[in-house]
């Protein structure tokens, strides 16, 4: 498990690790509840994972933005993913 400090800014690193190791666990993905599909979408476009399709990626992720005040407008926080 490693802290990606926001999946959108570290997806290249995650793709490289996946291409060599076959699986990773990450914390601090910082995705809102409605944006969890972003991880799979970005990974499928990665040149490091060429030839991979959605059947080749198993993804379990969770946002920690579920129980926040509706008025919250700051950057997303927390979250985890096992890929």
HELIX and SHEET records of a PDB file:
HELIX    1   1 UNK A    7  UNK A   21  1                                  15    
HELIX    2   2 UNK A   33  UNK A   35  5                                   3    
HELIX    3   3 UNK A   38  UNK A   44  1                                   7    
HELIX    4   4 UNK A   47  UNK A   49  5                                   3    
HELIX    5   5 UNK A   54  UNK A   56  5                                   3    
SHEET    1   A 4 UNK A   2  UNK A   3  0                                        
SHEET    2   A 4 UNK A  25  UNK A  27  1                                        
SHEET    3   A 4 UNK A  80  UNK A  82 -1                                        
SHEET    4   A 4 UNK A  60  UNK A  62 -1                                        
END                                                                             
